């Protein structure tokens, strides 16, 4: 597989070159020259294959010729030591798929979907740099969960140091402890600006001559293709499962009230009488997660389409409605990991698909903070389930579509909402609505840390000074 820049398809790069450089030399993002298709026997077996089997089959064509089968199996086994349960919000329904079902992506070590990509990426970096003497420095911009997942994934990885930039005062206390509480080879910078400012600083660092001369830099945002590709896996896993009418029992971290814990999935098989492909609703900020879903669809997973659910930072929903892409300054919301006014991965979406194709695959919906709070309240009162603010954006978006448009794909009996983070990560918001939220072990461990970070202005010289002194 070869890769090219979203700004120039004339020059190709290997997987290793794309991963280790992070950003293309011209400032574009790396994309595969083609999106591969699953082999026919794999497409026909998605409902019965294990997570690790699908992970291997998904990633294999993207690393063909550079990572051998046995090594890839080892990387997958180490990275994906947790799964993504498909959990009905109301399992007592005769047909659980008649309500949106949640794809719980928070059963990893930092209780967020970023764990899937970050853990695979860290191990891929380590393998690709085997035998290298010069250390590599990874830069990360985060609006919340990316930073914690990258910190955990790369912590104590030999020969790699990481600097994480996050918007000061715009992440939760827990997120800050996950980002800035490990120390060691992980450094944290609190930027006096927005996530978009953090992201711009990281991009500027990759074109800064002094930094390029003195440091070996790479990225670990969804800017990096090795973090994006693994996120394709869970869409294929869940689409195959849901198309067959299967779902799961509650996992250890499933945030359900004790009085309604659900532990019997009846062999994980509840035929719905409908084998139509599923629709995913993806709470979206930087649009890496949704781009990964589009890759899964293109590879042949049984997916009908997507709902891109944003908060009031609705750059992409506006584009899907008007055809005009206009970035804007991000606005702070209670779903802070989605506070992105200039989503980087839109470049990838636009490089693979035309406006007409994107309109056919994606419906954009935006949700206000008041609607987000109401969704958290309603789901807790009605079902004893705790939504985090981002999952609540997805829930509210689905309800808005079902109310407004009869016969829309979101009105089918198989709509799956990506629950991207555990609600205990946003306890300040959620508990003011629901009362105490159950706390999984991964979060309890992080709460005991002390956050240590440096504050810098939105200034490339400040970032340069820190990196050169730290390096």
C-alpha positions in Angstrom: 0.0 0.0 0.0 1.2 3.5 -0.9 0.1 6.8 0.6 -0.1 10.3 -0.8 -0.8 13.8 0.6 -4.2 15.4 0.5 -2.5 18.3 -1.2 -0.6 16.4 -3.8 -1.4 13.0 -5.2 1.6 13.0 -7.5 4.2 11.7 -4.9 3.7 8.4 -3.0 5.0 7.3 0.4 5.3 4.0 2.2 3.3 3.3 5.3 6.4 3.7 7.5 7.1 7.1 5.9 3.6 8.3 6.4 3.4 7.1 10.0 6.8 8.4 11.2 6.5 11.8 9.6 2.8 12.2 10.6 2.2 15.2 8.3 3.2 15.2 4.6 6.1 17.5 3.6 3.6 19.9 1.9 1.5 20.1 5.1 -1.2 17.8 3.8 -2.6 14.7 5.5 -1.6 11.2 4.3 -4.3 9.0 2.8 -4.1 5.6 1.2 -4.0 5.6 -2.6 -6.9 3.2 -2.5 -9.3 2.1 0.2 -9.0 -1.7 0.1 -12.0 -4.0 0.1 -12.5 -7.0 2.5 -12.1 -10.4 0.9 -15.5 -11.8 0.2 -15.2 -14.6 2.8 -14.4 -11.9 5.4 -17.4 -9.7 4.5 -19.6 -12.8 4.8 -18.2 -13.7 8.2 -18.1 -10.3 10.1 -20.9 -11.4 12.4 -19.0 -14.5 13.6 -15.4 -13.4 13.6 -13.7 -12.2 16.8 -12.6 -8.6 17.3 -8.9 -9.6 16.9 -9.6 -11.5 13.7 -11.4 -8.5 12.2 -8.7 -6.2 13.4 -6.1 -8.2 11.6 -8.1 -8.4 8.3 -8.9 -4.7 8.5 -5.3 -3.4 9.0 -3.4 -6.0 6.9 -3.9 -4.4 3.5 -3.0 -0.9 4.8 0.4 -2.2 6.0 1.0 -4.8 3.2 4.7 -5.3 2.4 5.9 -3.5 5.6 4.5 -5.4 8.6 4.4 -9.2 8.3 1.3 -11.2 9.4 2.9 -12.6 12.6 4.1 -9.1 13.7 0.7 -7.6 12.9 -1.1 -10.3 14.9 1.2 -9.5 17.9 0.6 -5.7 17.6 -3.1 -6.3 17.5 -3.1 -8.6 20.4 -1.1 -6.1 22.5 -3.1 -3.1 21.5 -6.7 -4.4 21.6 -6.9 -6.0 25.0 -10.5 -4.7 25.4 -13.5 -4.7 23.1 -16.5 -2.5 22.1 -19.7 -3.9 23.5 -22.9 -3.2 21.6 -25.3 -2.5 24.4 -29.1 -1.7 24.2 -30.0 1.3 26.3 -33.2 -0.4 27.2 -32.6 -4.2 27.1 -36.1 -5.0 28.4 -37.7 -4.0 25.0 -39.0 -7.0 23.0 -36.9 -5.6 20.1 -33.9 -3.8 21.6 -33.0 -2.4 18.2 -36.2 -0.4 18.1 -34.4 2.2 20.2 -30.8 3.4 19.3 -28.2 1.0 20.5 -24.9 2.1 21.9 -21.5 1.1 20.6 -19.5 1.5 23.9 -16.0 2.6 22.9 -14.8 3.4 26.5 -13.7 0.1 27.8 -10.0 0.8 27.3 -7.5 2.2 29.8 -8.5 5.8 29.5 -12.2 5.2 29.0 -12.4 6.8 25.6 -12.5 5.6 21.9 -9.1 7.2 21.3 -7.6 4.1 23.1 -8.1 1.9 20.1 -6.0 4.1 17.8 -3.5 5.4 20.3 -2.4 1.9 21.6 -2.0 0.5 18.1 -0.1 3.6 17.0 2.3 3.5 19.9 3.2 -0.1 19.2 3.5 0.6 15.5 5.9 3.4 16.2 8.0 1.2 18.4 8.2 -1.5 15.7 8.9 0.8 12.8 11.7 2.5 14.7 13.4 -0.6 15.9 17.2 -0.2 15.7 17.0 3.6 15.5 19.4 5.6 17.7 17.9 9.1 17.4 14.8 9.5 19.6 11.6 10.7 18.1 9.4 13.5 19.5 5.7 13.3 19.1 3.4 16.3 19.1 -0.3 16.0 19.9 -3.1 18.6 20.0 -6.1 17.6 22.0 -9.5 18.9 22.9 -9.8 16.3 25.7 -9.6 12.6 25.2 -6.9 12.2 22.6 -4.3 13.5 25.0 -5.1 11.0 27.7 -5.2 8.1 25.3 -1.9 9.1 23.7 -0.2 9.7 27.0 -1.3 6.2 28.2 -0.4 4.5 24.9 3.1 6.0 24.7 4.0 6.1 28.4 7.5 4.6 28.9 7.8 3.6 25.3 11.6 3.6 24.8 13.1 6.2 22.4 9.9 8.2 22.2 9.0 11.5 24.0 5.6 13.1 23.7 4.3 16.7 24.1 0.6 17.2 24.4 -1.0 20.6 23.8 -4.5 21.2 25.2 -6.6 24.4 25.5 -6.2 25.8 29.0 -9.4 25.7 31.0 -11.3 23.8 28.4 -10.8 20.3 29.5 -12.2 18.5 32.5 -10.2 17.9 35.7 -10.0 14.2 34.9 -8.9 14.8 31.3 -6.2 17.1 32.5 -5.0 14.5 35.0 -4.9 11.9 32.2 -3.0 14.3 29.9 -0.6 15.8 32.4 -0.4 13.3 35.3 2.0 10.6 34.1 5.3 12.4 33.8 8.2 10.5 32.5 8.4 10.7 28.7 5.1 12.6 28.6 5.0 16.5 28.8 1.9 18.7 28.7 1.4 22.2 27.6 -1.7 24.3 28.5 -2.2 26.7 25.6 -3.9 30.0 26.2 -6.4 29.5 23.4 -8.8 27.0 21.7 -8.2 23.5 20.4 -7.9 25.0 16.9 -5.0 27.1 18.2 -3.4 24.0 19.6 -3.8 22.2 16.3 -2.4 25.1 14.4 0.7 25.2 16.6 1.3 21.5 16.0 1.0 22.0 12.2 3.3 25.0 12.3 5.9 23.0 14.2 6.1 20.5 11.4 7.1 23.3 8.9 9.4 25.2 11.4 12.9 24.9 10.0 14.7 25.1 13.4 12.6 22.3 14.8 13.0 20.2 11.7 16.8 20.6 11.8 17.1 19.7 15.5 14.3 17.2 16.2 12.7 14.2 14.7 9.0 15.1 14.9 5.9 13.1 14.3 2.2 13.4 15.3 -0.3 11.2 17.2 -3.5 13.1 16.4 -6.0 11.6 14.0 -3.7 13.6 11.7 -1.5 10.4 11.8 -2.8 7.7 9.6 -1.8 4.9 12.0 -4.2 6.2 14.5 -7.0 6.5 12.1 -6.9 3.1 10.5 -7.5 1.1 13.7 -10.7 3.0 14.4 -12.1 1.4 11.3 -12.1 -1.9 13.1 -15.0 -1.4 15.5 -17.3 -0.2 12.8 -16.9 -3.4 10.9 -17.2 -5.5 14.1 -20.3 -3.8 15.3 -22.0 -3.5 11.8 -21.6 -7.3 11.3 -22.9 -8.0 14.8 -25.9 -5.7 14.5 -26.9 -6.7 11.0 -27.3 -10.3 12.4 -29.4 -9.0 15.2 -26.8 -9.6 17.9 -25.9 -7.4 20.9 -23.9 -7.8 24.1 -24.3 -7.9 27.8 -23.2 -5.0 29.9 -19.4 -4.7 30.2 -17.5 -3.9 33.4 -17.5 -0.2 32.5 -21.1 0.0 31.2 -22.6 3.1 33.0 -26.0 1.7 34.1 -27.7 2.2 37.4 -27.2 -0.8 39.7 -30.9 -1.5 39.9 -31.1 -2.2 36.1 -27.7 -3.9 35.4 -28.1 -6.1 32.3 -26.2 -9.3 32.3 -28.0 -11.7 29.9 -27.6 -11.2 26.2 -29.3 -14.5 25.5 -26.3 -15.9 23.5 -25.8 -12.4 22.1 -28.4 -13.2 19.4 -31.7 -11.5 19.1 -32.9 -11.7 15.5 -34.6 -8.5 14.5 -36.2 -9.9 11.4 -34.3 -7.3 9.4 -30.9 -7.9 7.8 -30.5 -4.4 6.4 -27.2 -2.6 6.9 -27.0 -0.3 10.0 -26.7 3.4 10.3 -24.1 4.9 12.7 -24.5 8.1 14.5 -21.1 9.5 15.3 -20.6 12.5 17.7 -18.0 14.4 15.7 -15.4 17.1 16.3 -12.2 16.7 14.3 -14.0 14.0 12.1 -11.3 11.3 12.4 -13.8 8.9 13.9 -16.3 9.4 11.2 -13.6 9.2 8.5 -12.7 5.8 9.9 -16.3 4.8 9.6 -16.4 5.8 6.0 -13.3 3.6 5.4 -15.2 0.7 6.9 -18.2 1.3 4.7 -15.9 1.5 1.6 -14.2 -1.8 2.6 -17.5 -3.6 2.5 -18.9 -3.5 6.1 -22.7 -3.6 6.1 -23.3 0.1 6.8 -26.1 2.1 5.3 -24.7 5.5 6.2 -23.8 7.9 8.9 -25.2 10.7 11.0 -22.6 13.3 11.8 -23.7 14.7 15.1 -22.0 17.9 16.2 -22.5 20.5 18.9 -22.9 24.2 17.8 -19.5 23.9 16.1 -21.3 22.8 13.0 -18.8 23.4 10.2 -19.4 20.0 8.5 -23.2 19.9 8.9 -23.4 23.4 7.3 -21.1 22.1 4.5 -23.3 19.1 3.8 -26.4 21.4 3.6 -24.9 24.2 1.5 -21.9 22.7 -0.3 -19.7 25.5 1.0 -16.9 24.6 3.5 -16.3 27.5 5.9 -14.2 27.1 9.0 -14.9 29.2 12.0 -13.6 29.9 15.5 -14.6 27.1 17.8 -17.1 27.8 20.6 -16.9 26.2 24.0 -19.6 23.7 24.9 -20.2 21.0 27.5 -19.2 18.4 24.8 -15.8 19.9 24.8 -13.9 17.2 22.8 -16.0 18.2 19.9 -15.3 21.9 20.1 -13.6 22.1 16.7 -14.3 24.8 14.1 -11.7 23.6 11.5 -11.8 19.8 11.5 -8.5 18.4 10.1 -9.9 15.2 8.8 -12.3 17.0 6.4 -9.2 17.1 4.1 -9.3 13.3 4.0 -13.0 13.1 3.5 -12.8 15.6 0.6 -9.8 13.8 -1.0 -11.6 10.5 -1.1 -15.2 11.5 -1.9 -17.0 14.3 -3.8 -19.6 16.5 -2.2 -22.4 14.5 -3.8 -20.9 11.2 -2.4 -20.5 12.7 1.1 -24.1 13.9 1.0 -25.3 10.5 0.1 -23.4 8.8 2.9 -23.7 11.4 5.7 -26.5 13.4 7.2 -25.3 16.3 9.4 -27.1 17.4 12.6 -26.1 19.8 15.2 -27.2 19.9 18.9 -27.3 22.6 21.5 -26.1 22.3 25.1 -29.6 22.5 26.4 -30.6 19.6 24.1 -27.5 17.7 25.2 -28.5 18.1 28.9 -32.1 17.1 28.1 -30.9 13.9 26.4 -28.7 13.0 29.5 -31.7 13.6 31.7 -34.2 11.6 29.7 -32.1 8.6 29.1 -31.2 8.4 32.8 -34.8 8.8 33.9 -36.2 6.4 31.4 -33.6 3.7 31.3 -31.2 4.1 34.2 -28.3 4.6 31.7 -25.7 7.4 32.0 -24.7 9.2 28.7 -21.7 11.4 28.6 -22.2 14.8 26.8 -20.8 13.5 23.5 -23.0 10.4 23.4 -25.9 12.6 24.4 -25.2 14.8 21.3 -25.5 11.6 19.3 -28.7 10.5 21.1 -30.3 13.9 20.6 -29.3 14.0 17.0 -31.0 10.7 16.3 -34.2 11.8 18.1 -34.2 15.1 16.1 -34.0 13.2 12.8 -36.6 10.7 13.7 -39.0 13.4 14.8 -38.4 15.6 11.8 -38.2 13.2 8.8 -40.4 10.2 8.4 -38.7 7.4 6.6 -35.2 8.7 7.0 -32.4 6.0 7.5 -32.2 7.1 11.1 -35.8 5.8 11.5 -34.9 2.2 10.8 -34.6 -0.2 13.7 -30.8 -0.4 13.6 -29.3 2.9 14.5 -26.1 2.7 16.5 -24.7 5.6 18.4 -21.0 5.7 19.1 -20.6 6.3 22.8 -17.1 7.7 22.7 -16.3 8.3 26.3 -17.4 7.2 29.8 -19.7 9.7 31.5 -17.5 9.7 34.6 -14.9 11.6 32.6 -17.4 14.5 32.6 -18.8 14.1 36.1 -19.1 17.9 36.6 -21.7 18.1 33.9 -23.4 14.7 34.1 -23.8 14.5 37.9 -25.5 17.9 38.0 -28.2 16.2 36.0 -28.3 12.6 37.1 -26.6 12.4 40.5 -23.5 10.3 41.1 -22.1 8.4 38.1 -20.5 4.9 38.5 -16.8 5.2 38.1 -14.8 2.4 36.3 -11.4 1.3 37.5 -9.6 3.1 34.6 -10.9 6.4 35.8 -10.3 5.7 39.5 -6.7 5.2 38.8 -6.3 8.5 37.0 -8.1 10.5 39.6 -5.3 9.9 42.1 -2.7 11.7 39.8 -1.4 15.2 40.0 -1.5 17.2 36.8 1.7 19.0 35.9 1.8 21.2 32.9 3.5 24.4 31.5 1.4 27.2 30.2 2.3 28.9 26.9 0.6 31.5 24.6 -0.6 30.8 21.1 2.9 31.4 19.7 5.1 29.1 17.7 8.2 30.6 19.3 7.0 29.6 22.7 6.4 26.0 21.5 9.7 26.0 19.8 11.6 27.1 22.9 9.9 24.5 25.0 10.6 21.6 22.6 14.2 22.6 22.0 14.9 22.9 25.8 13.0 19.7 26.5 14.6 17.8 23.7 
